Amino acid sequence: MQKKLNKKQRERLTALLPYLIALASGISMGLTVAPVGAWFLAWVALVPLWVLVVSSNSIQNPSCAGSAPKVRLKIQNGFAWGIGYHGVALFWITGIHPMTWLGVPWLPSLAITLFCWGFISLLGGVFVAIWAAVMVRLVGQKAWLRVLIGTAVWCGLESLWSAGPLWWSSLAYTQSPHNLVILHLGQLSGPNTVTAAIAAVNGLIAEGWTNRRDTAESLSAGFRRSELSKTEGAERISSVFSAPLWFVNKYFATATGLLISLHLIALILYSRPIAQPPEAALKVGIVQGNIPNRLLRSSEGFRRAQENYTSGYITLADQGVDAVLTPEGALPIFQRDLMGTALVAAVKLKGVVAWIGAFGERGDSYTISLFTFNSKGEIVSRYDKAKLVPLGEYIPFEGILGGIVKRLSPLDAHQVPGSANQLFDTPFGRAIASICYESAFPEQFRRQAAAGGQFILSSSNDAHYTASMPFQHHAQDMMRAIETDRWSARATNTGYSAFVDPHGRTLWISGYNTYETHAETIYRRQTKTLYVRWGDCLTPLLLISSGGAWLVIQLKDTNKINKNLTLS
């Protein structure tokens, strides 16, 4: 009885092993970003899943009815990988708990937090499962075609996901902020260029491994039919795996060559000098107020906000800055109440332009906005946050989820997004404006840069998360600076505030949970990268070329079959 039980356990473990491998490789991809930052793992972390999905030893014909369970298993492997990656990379979401400062009781706060984290992790799993469902249909196809289609489909799915309200964890952001060189590929066709590079290198390595293993299995099958001894057969199989990789098959060599070539191309872009004409200089000051969110909505919090931002503004104005940038919601009041604040009074007194984060009004609703105050203390422009955080700032599918969320939380669901085609003109020319969550959406920045935006103003409040989230947020802003070839000033409530140059290099970064002021000279630019001019051309090109290649091969195979039938 004991032996029979152990056998069942072994069978269960064997059945579970592919899921564990897929989950572990997804987790390793999640470790590429903050707080771990093991960015180099991204170039191999997709390999195990790719091998599991396309290996021909476990499924010969995915169109056959008998192979349906194996197809499902491979798709489930993709689901496990996606949960592992997005669950680990976005674990910072759990930092919103507890939301007692918003009046949400502890247990409902935990429920909302787990729902948000679980939902985004499951959504990530679904997208990778879709990718796996496509790839499993390519078993038996040529390896180069699988790499091409696998890369194209992954980029297509990321584009689809980023077009919705929930987006953050692209494969491309695994390289930020550590591998600035490769991020310059984003100047060619946006972040999907980096995503495509990562997917293609992983695919080539996986195909190389699959090729080696399939070769060994073919040799093994041949040896069983031959007169070679078991020892001789084992030695020949072992020689396949022990030989230098570049002698075994061409895929490892191609992956290595592609990785080096792409970095060399990116290095050329990274090495270009940045023009800094004196007439384009703009000295910007940042105030990091360090007001915890649990206090921000109270009278004490508002008093501290007025005090910290006013004193910070005056300090920077006395240093001779041209303008001062404050974080998202620096003064948590409506536009009609701004004119009576000490901060606006200081602007009128010092005559230095200020960008102040506060709330705008639109009928009975409100917006999170960034206001430009000129040297006379007058509002001359306003940018409204266009990408809102689901559940945190609005209720998605409000007709369905609204009642449930309102039972769990007293959050006001009357915040509305700004227009998608806003422009933000300032006394120093047109700026590229971004408020908090918008940093994850490259198209927001590309559109404004194409419309004449000369520098980036990023205003955020990440105070309710752990330190890994604002560091990932900073990494997103670095990518946007590179893609648009713009200088960036980033102001946050509690950190990390920073200045970034067009090559993504951080000129200064604040501490975390600290009150700070800092001034830096940035430069207005009117250059246009290929990405700014044409957007993401790579993804549709990959989808069209891979689809066309697949169709040509299918037609050739069909013609060959018909020809053989005719001859027979």
N, C-alpha and C positions, 0 to 999 in steps of 0.2 A: 504493500500500500504506500509505503514511504517513497519507494522508487517511482511509482506512478505519479505521485504528487509532485516530486521533483521534476519529472519530465514535463508536466503541465506548466510548472513555473518557468522552466527553460523555454517552452514554446511561447508563453506569454511575454517573456523578456525579449525573445527574438522578434515577436510581432511588434513590441513596443520600441525596439531599438531605432528604427528609422525615424520615428517621431522625436525621440530623444536627441538624435543627431541633428535633425532639422531645427529643433528648438534651441539646441546649444549653439548652432551656427548663427541663428537669428540673434541670440543673446550676444554673441561675439560681435556682430555688427552693431548692436546697441551700445557696446562698450567703446565705440569709436568717438563718441561725443562726450561732452562734460557730464558727470564729473571725472570720468576716467580719461577720456581723450586719446585712446589707442587708435588713432586715425589709420595707421598702416594695416590694421586688420580688415579694413573695407575691401582691400584688393584680393582677399582670399575668403572672406566670410560667406560669400554666396556660393562658393565652390561645392560644399557638401550637398546643399539643396539641389543644385544643378545636376550633380551626379545622380542623386536619388531619383530625380524626375525623368531624366533622359536615358538612364541605363537600360540597355536592351536585354540584360540577363533576367530581369524580373517581369518583363512584359514584352511580348513579341509583336502583337498586333492589337493596338488599342481599340480598333473598330470592331473586334470580335466580342460577342456577348459574354463569353467566358472570361474575358479579361476586365470586365467592368469593375469588379471589386478592386483589382490592382490599380486601375485608373483612379478610383476614388481614394485609395490609400496615398497615391502620389499627390493628388490635389490637397488632401489633408496634411501632407508633409509641408506643402507651401503655406497652408493656413497656420501651422505650428511655427514656421519660420517667421512669418509676418507678426504673429503675436509676440514672439521672442524679441524681435527687433524693436518694434514700435512700443511694446510694453516697457522695455528697459530704457530706450531713448527718451520716452515721454513720462517716465516715472515721476518727474518733477511736478506733474499735474496734482499729485497727491498733497503737495505743499499748500493747497488752498484750504486744507482742513487743519484746525477747526475754523469755521466761519462764524464763530460766536460774536465777532466784532460787527457782523452784519445783522445780528439778532437771530441767526440760525442756531437752533439747539444742537448739542454735540452729536447725537445719534443721526438726525436728519443730515447734518453736515457731512458725517462719514458716509452716509448713503449716497449723497450727491457726488462726493469725491470719488467713491469707488465706481459709481455709474459712469462718470466722465472718463476716468482712466480705463475702465473696462471697455467702454464703447469705442474709444479711439484705437485701442489695441486690437479689438475684434475687427474694426473696419480695416486696419492695416493688414490683418490676417486675410480678410476677404480679397483684398487687391492682389496679394501675393498668390492666393489660391487661384484667382483668375489667370494669373501669369502661368502657374503650374498647369492649369487645364489646357492652355494653348500649347505649352511645351511638350506635354505628354502625347499630344497628337503628332509630334514630329519625331517620335522614336522610329529609327530606321532611315531617317533622312540624312543627308550629308551633314557633317559636323559644321562646316562653314555656314550652311543655311540656318542651322539651329542657333548659332551665335548671332547671326544677323537678325533673325526673327526675335530671338530672346531679348536682345538689346532694344530693338524697335518697340516691342510690346511693353517692356518695362518703362521706357520713356513715355510711351503713349498713356499708360496707366497713371504715371505721375502727373502728366499734363491734365488728365481728366480729373484727378483728385484735387490738384491745385486750383482748378476752376470752381470748386465748391467752397463752402464756408469753413471746412476743417482741413487745415494743411499746416505741416511743419517739417516733418522728418523725411526730406528727400535724401536719396543716396549721396547727392552732391554735398550736403552740409556735413557729412562725416569727415570731410577734409578741412573744414574750417574750425578753428583759426590756424591750425598747425601747418598745413601744406598749402601755403599761399601761391606757390608756383602753379600747381595744377588748376587752382581756382580761376586762373586767368583764361582758361578755355571758355569760361562763361562770357567773355567779351565777344566770342564768335557767335554763339547761339544760345546764350543763357545757361542756367544751371543744368539743364538737361544734357549739355555737352559733357559736363563732368560725370553726370549719371551714366551716360552712354559709355564713357571711358571705363568706369568701374565695372559696369555690367559686362562689357566686351572682354576685358582682361580676365574677370572671373570665369566667363564662359569658355574662353580658350584654355585656361588651366584645367577646368572641369572636363572639357572634351579630350585634353591630353591624357588625363588620368583615366577617363573612360576608355580611350583607345588602348592604353596599356593593359588595362584589366581585361578588355574584350580579347586582345591579342593573346594574353596568357590563358584565358579560358578556351580559346580556339586551339591553342597548342595542347592544352590538357586533354581536350576531346580527341584531338588527333593522336596523341600518345596512347590513349586508352584503346584506340583501334590499331595501333602499330605494335611492333615487336620490341620497342624500347622498354627497358626496365623502369620500374617506378622511380628508382634513384636517378637514372638518366633524365627521365621526364621532369622530375622535380628540379634538377639542376638547370635545365633549359628554361623552365618557367621562372626560376629564381633569377636567371641572367637577364630576363626582360625587365624586372623591377630594379635590379642592381646596376644596370648600365646607366651611363650619364644621360640625363634627361633629353639633351638635344640630339642624341643618337637614337633614342627610342621612337620619338615621333616629332612632327613639326609643330605641334600646337604649343608646347611649352616655349619653344624658340620664338614663335609668333607672338605669344603673350608677352614675353620679355621684351621683344623688339617694339611692340606696340606701347608698352608702358614707358619705355625709355624715349621713344619718338614723341609721344604726347607731352611728356615733361619737357623735352627740348623745345617743342613748339611753344608751350606755355612759358618757358624760360625767356624766349625771345620777347614775348609780350611783357613779361615781368621786368625785363631789363631796360625797357624804354624809359628815357629820362622824363620827368614830369616838369613841364614848364611852370615857372612861378613868377610871372611878370608882376612888378610892384603895383601896377594899376588894377590888377585883379585881386589883390590881397584884401582879406576881410578878417579882422580880429574879433573872434567870437568868444564870449564868456559863458560858462555853464554853472548853474547853481544846482547842487544836489541837496535838496532840503532835508532828507532823512526824517520824514514824518511817517511813523508806522500807520498802516491802514486802519488798525483798530482805534486810532485816535483821530484819523483824518476827518471823519464826519462829526466829530464832537466839537463843542465850543473851544475846548482846550487845544484840540488839534488844529482848528482854523486859526487860533491865536498864534500858535507856534509856526504855522505855515506862513502867515503874514510876516511874522518877525524874521524867520529864516530867509525867506525869498527876498524880502525888502533889504535886509542887511547885506545879503549876498550880492544883490543887484548894485547897491551903492559901492561895495568893495570893488567890484569889477569895473563899474563906471569910473571910479577914481584911478583905475589902472590903465585907462585909455582905450577900452574896448569899443568896437563899433556897434556891437549888439550883444544882448544877453538872451540865452535860451533857457527856459524852465521846463520841467517834466510834464507829462500828461496829468491833468487834474491838479496842478500845483496849488491853485486856489479853487477848492471844490464849491464854487458858487456860479450862478448864472451870469450871462453877459451883462444884464441890466444892473447887476450889483458890483461889477468890476470897477466902475469909475470912482466908487467911493472908497476903494482900498488904499492902504498905505503904499503898496507897491506901485500902483498907477500914479499916485502922488509923487513918488520918487522919480518915476519916468519923466513927469512934467518938470521936475526940479533939475534933474541931471541932463535931460535931453538926449539920452542914449536909447536907441531902438530896443524894444523888448518883445520876445515871443513868449506869451503867457498861456499856459494850459488851464482851461476852465470849461464850463458847460455852455453850449450854445442853445438857442431855443428855436423850435419849429412848431408853431401852433401849440397843441397840448403836450407835445413830446419834446425831448431834448437830445442834444448831440454832445459827444466828447470832442472838444474843439481846441485848435491852436490859433490864438489871435496875434496879429501884428500890431503893435503900438508904435507909432512914429515918434519922432523927437518931441512932438507937442503933446504926447499922451493921448493921441486919437487912434481909434481902431481903423486901420486902412485895408486889412485883409483878414480872411478867416478860412481855416481849413477844418473840415469836419471828418472825423474818423469814418472811413468807408467799410472797413472789415471789422465787424464786431465779433466778440468771443461768444460762441453759443453757450447758453445757460447762464454764463457770467454776466453778459450784457444784453442778451435778448433770448427769447424762447423759440427755438426752431420748431416748426410744425405746431404753432401755438394752439391751434384748434384741437390738437390731439394731446399734446404734452402740457399745455398751459395749466390745466386744472391740477395735474399731478405735481408739477413743480411748485405751484403756489401753495399747495398743502405742505410741502417740505420747506419752503423758503419764502421770506417776505420780500425778496428782491423785486424791485420795480422793473417791470418788463416794457416800459414805455420809451426806452432809448431807441433811437432810430439811426440808421447809417447815413453818411454823407453821400453825395453824388459820386458816381464812378469816374467822372471826367473832370474833376476839379483841377484848377490851376491855383498856385499860391504865389502871388506877386508881392514883393517886399521892396523897401526903399533901396535895396542893393541889387535888384534884379529878381528874376523868377527863381524860386527855390523848389526843390523836390521835398515834399512834406510827407512824413510818415508818423503815425501814432500807434505805438505799441505793437499789437498783433500783426499789423500790416507789414512788418519787416520780413515776414515769411513769404510774401507774395511779390515775386520779382517783377511781374507785369505792372504793378502799381508804380514802381520806380522807373521802369523802362518807358512807360507812356509819358510820364512827367518829364523825363530827360529828353525824349524826342520832341516834346512841346516847348523846349527851351530852358528847362530847369538846370541851373548852373552849379548848385551845391545841395547837399542833403541835410535836412533838419529832422532828426529822429527824436521823438518825445515819448517817453514810456513811464509806466509805473508797474514794477515787478515786485512790489514790497510783500505780497502775500505768498511768495514762493521761496523755495530754498535757493542757495547760491548757484546751483547748477543751471537753473532756468535762465537767469539774467546773463550768465556766461554764454549759454547757447544763443540767447537773444543778440548779444554782442557779435557772436560769430555770424549770425544771419545778416546783420548790418554790414559786416566786413565784406560779405559776398556781394551785397547790393552796391557797395562802393566800387568794387572791382568791375562788375558787369556794366555799370554806367560810366565808369572812368570819372568819378566825382569824389571830391573831398566830403567828409561826413562829420557832423557834430551830433553827438547823442547825449541827451540829458535824461536821467532817470531819477526817481524819488529816493531810492535807497541803494542804487548801484545795479549794474556797472555803467557809469557814464564814461564817455570816451570821445576821442578825436581820431579819425582814421583817414589815411591818404588814399589816392586812387589805386594804389597797388595793394590795398588792404592792410597796410602796416599801421599798427596802433601807435600813435604818437604819444598818447597819454590815456591812462585808464584809472578810474577812481577806485577807492576801497569799497568794501561792501558794508552796508549799515553804518555809514559815516556821513557827517555833514561836510561838504566840500564845495569850494569854488575853484575854478581853473579857467585860464584864458589861453587860447592858441590861435595862431594865424592859419587860416585856410585860404584857398584860392578858387575863385569862380572860373568855371571851365565851360566851353561850348563844343567840345569834341563830341563825336558820335561814334560809338563802337558799332561793329557789325550787328551786334544784338540789338542795340538801341535803334538802328536804322530799319532792320528787317524782322526783328523778333525771333522767335524760336523756329527757324527754318529746318533745323536738323531733324526734329521728331517727325514731321510729315514726310521728309525725304527718306528717312529710315523705314517708315511704314510703307511708303509706296514702293521703294526698291525691294524690300523684303517680300512684300506681297506679290510683286511682279516676278521675282526670282522663283518663289514657290509655285506660282501659276505656270511658268515656263517648264519647270521640272515635272509638274503634274502632267502637262500636255505631252512632254517627251515620253514619260512612262506609259501614258495611255496609248500613244502611237506605237510604241514598241510592243505593247501587249497585243494590240490589234494586228500588227504586222506578223507576230508569231502565230496568232490564231489563223491568219490567212494562209501562212505557209504550211501549217499543220493540216 
